[in-house]
Amino acid sequence: MAYSASGLTRIGGDSNGSLWRYTTTDAIATVNTAGYFNDAASMLAVRDLVVVHDTNTPTTNFVTVLSNTGTVVDVSDGTAVAETDGD
């Protein structure tokens, strides 16, 4: 699949950075590919945090924006959120 603008929502932030939620059916291996968020380059800033919700698997990962040239966005590989219930 490809980036979908309707899946990206700004949760909050200030001049120091923003927190975003991105909902997709894409796996984190697709989302963390350099260029995936290029269409959001005007919104995402370096060090912004994106909570990625893969509704297909389902999984949740945290990624940070590592670089943004204004046209090419690259995010970190992602840190998985453990979604287990041991009780």
RAHUGI-V847421 format. One record per backbone hydrogen bond with DSSP energy under -0.5 kcal/mol. NH is the residue of the N-H (numbers start at 1). CO is the residue of the C=O. If there is no record, write none. Layout:
# RAHUGI-V847421
NH/CO + NH/CO
This chain:
# RAHUGI-V847421
7/4 + 8/5 + 9/7 + 9/21 + 11/9 + 11/19 + 12/19 + 14/17 + 17/14 + 19/12 + 20/49 + 21/9 + 22/51 + 23/7 + 24/53 + 30/27 + 31/27 + 32/28 + 33/30 + 35/73 + 36/33 + 38/35 + 40/37 + 41/38 + 43/40 + 44/40 + 47/65 + 48/45 + 49/18 + 50/63 + 51/20 + 52/50 + 52/61 + 53/22 + 53/51 + 54/52 + 54/59 + 55/24 + 55/53 + 58/54 + 59/54 + 61/52 + 62/79 + 63/50 + 65/48 + 66/64 + 66/74 + 67/74 + 69/72 + 74/67 + 76/64 + 79/62 + 80/78 + 81/60 + 82/80
